[in-house]
Amino acid sequence: PIQSLVKDLAKLSNQSHILDLDANDQYTALLSAFQAILMDTKKRPILIIDDGHYLDQVAWRLLDALALMPVMIVIALRPLRKQQIIPSTLNVIKLDRLPPEEFVNMVCTSLGVQFISEELCWNL
């Protein structure tokens, strides 16, 4: 799970050696790489993570540290299992499911159509 984050930050910071480190050293290296990225930009970056429910403890630890920096972190995830703990520095916004009619409207908008058949709606 943290490996994809490691690869992305290693590329962004030109520090490919990070890939060869163990998890603890990766955490330290990633944190300093992210700090270097922050110092190199005048804008507040946004870190977007999809499938956050697959993050391991090292990744959550890193996100906890990053949450104290001038960066916005957006994580999309499924409901967490009981043993998974979200760091206290992160704010959680729980979104409910879209009502069926809103979901159909969203699909129509995405497809650029006025309507979809009732038969297709039942399969959504």
Secondary structure, DSSP 8 states (H G I E B T S, - for coil): -HHHHHHHHHHHTT-GGGGGS-HHHHHHHHHHHHHHHHHH-SS--EEEES-GGG--HHHHHHHHHHTTSS-EEEE------TT----TTS---------HHHHHHHHHHHHT-S---HHHHHH-
